[in-house]
Every structure is written in C-alpha cells, then in structure tokens.
Amino acid sequence: MELRIAQQHEYDMLEELISHAYLRTLQDELDDQLFGLQSLAIAWDGKQPKGYGFIYWPGPRELGVADLIPGCPEIFRMTVMPKYQSAGIGSEIVYFLEDQAKSKGYASIGLAVAYDNTRAAALYRRLGYAETVANDFTASYKQERSDASVKTITERCTFLQKLL
Ligand SMILES: CC(C)(COP(=O)(O)OP(=O)(O)OC[C@H]1O[C@@H](n2cnc3c(N)ncnc32)[C@H](O)[C@@H]1OP(=O)(O)O)[C@@H](O)C(=O)NCCC(=O)NCCS
C-alpha cells in the first residue's frame, strides 16, 4: 500500500473512487488543494486506488467547532471501498495525514464523527483521538442520489482531537 497526495494527472484513475455525493466534483477538490485549503490523500495498491481521506488545513469546517477548537486541521470524508475495509487501510490514511500535519508544524489534528457511526468512532479512539468540548453539534450536508435528486443529511456529531 502506498499513500500519496492526489495529483492532477491521476484524475482519470480517481474519478470513479471519489464520489460526487457532496455536490462537488473531483476537480473542485483538486482546485481547493491547489489553493492550499485542503489535501487529498489516496491509498494505492499498485495502480488501484482503494481509499482516500481529506484534510482541511484552516481548521474545523463547522464554524461553531472552529470557534471552540481554532487552528486544528480536520480530517474529513475518510472512505475505504467496502470490499477493502477492515484490513488497515483506513488507519494508514489517518497516519499519513497525521504525518502531513506534523511536517507542516501543526500541534494537533481532529475529525468529526457522527454519533451513530460507532465503528468509525471506535477506530479513531483506538488511534488516539479523544473527546473535545465540541462534543455535540449538528452537521448538515447535501448528498446527490443516483437518480440525481438531492437530499440534505443532518447528523449529530462529536469532534475528536489528537495531539501530534
Ligand atoms: C471508517 C473507514 C474509513 C475505516 O477504514 P478501514 O480501512 O476499514 O479501517 P481499518 O481497517 O484501519 O480499521 C478498521 C478495522 O480493521 C481492523 N484492522 C486494522 N488493521 C488491520 C489489519 N492489518 N488486519 C486486519 N484487521 C485490521 C481494526 O481493528 C478495525 O476493526 P473493526 O473492523 O472492528 O472496526 C471505512 O470503514 C469506511 O470507509 N467506512 C464508510 C465511510 C465512513 O463511515 N467514513 C468515516 C466518516 S467519519
């Protein structure tokens, strides 16, 4: 498994992996990376991308959380293709993003997880992520369904943080 930051020339290989479910195209994501707002890490098995995770550098994306925990980069949209889950790839992506944050001089890193996503929350806790004061907030995002209709998802989340 090799972890790398996504490159523009890999667009065709990544288009299928990165869902458009958040009403943002892969090009939107790569443009934000070019502007230094975020980075997209890809887990490659040879030429096959198996999972990914983003990190948003300015701090927590929810304004209410950013007020409470300013300047803490946020890992988001962690995804491993279902057939490759539970083999350590998600953990590798998190470790890689932690190294990226450390090399940029950040002292901590965090992520939001929905209360009902107990498996992901257990994984992050095992990796050293702990509760913060931002322990009950509502996150809302739009998701595009396969029939192109748009649904708004609202989740109760907690923001976990790890000191680097
Ligand atoms: C959350 C997610 C990214 C984790 O990725 P993953 O690759 O499955 O994570 P890991 O394999 O590192 O760790 C998960 C499990 O594998 C186990 N594991 C870790 N390394 C392992 C290894 N080398 N061999 C076997 N099992 C291993 C862990 O103990 C853990 O146990 P669990 O299955 O009981 O939870 C993935 O499950 C996913 O895409 N979920 C859907 C989207 C989502 O919920 N994203 C998170 C939003 S906050």
The ligand as an ORCA input file, in Angstrom:
! r2SCAN-3c Opt
* xyz 0 1
  C     -14.215      4.246      8.520
  C     -13.358      3.633      7.418
  C     -12.726      4.751      6.589
  C     -12.248      2.800      8.075
  O     -11.427      2.219      7.088
  P     -10.850      0.723      7.258
  O      -9.869      0.510      6.177
  O     -11.960     -0.240      7.373
  O     -10.110      0.877      8.668
  P      -9.045     -0.137      9.327
  O      -9.030     -1.412      8.579
  O      -7.778      0.597      9.519
  O      -9.630     -0.354     10.766
  C     -10.912     -0.876     10.866
  C     -10.902     -2.289     11.385
  O      -9.907     -3.142     10.876
  C      -9.140     -3.714     11.931
  N      -7.780     -3.773     11.412
  C      -6.883     -2.770     11.358
  N      -5.735     -3.200     10.814
  C      -5.925     -4.490     10.455
  C      -5.116     -5.458      9.820
  N      -3.838     -5.196      9.455
  N      -5.653     -6.671      9.547
  C      -6.926     -6.950      9.913
  N      -7.732     -6.071     10.536
  C      -7.236     -4.857     10.814
  C      -9.313     -2.794     13.052
  O      -9.163     -3.445     14.295
  C     -10.739     -2.309     12.853
  O     -11.666     -3.217     13.392
  P     -13.256     -3.195     13.074
  O     -13.464     -3.828     11.739
  O     -13.870     -3.989     14.195
  O     -13.719     -1.763     13.074
  C     -14.173      2.699      6.490
  O     -14.770      1.715      7.273
  C     -15.231      3.392      5.655
  O     -14.980      3.811      4.518
  N     -16.455      3.491      6.198
  C     -17.571      4.129      5.469
  C     -17.447      5.651      5.437
  C     -17.277      6.230      6.822
  O     -18.003      5.886      7.750
  N     -16.292      7.119      6.964
  C     -15.964      7.753      8.230
  C     -16.609      9.066      8.365
  S     -16.081      9.828      9.885
*
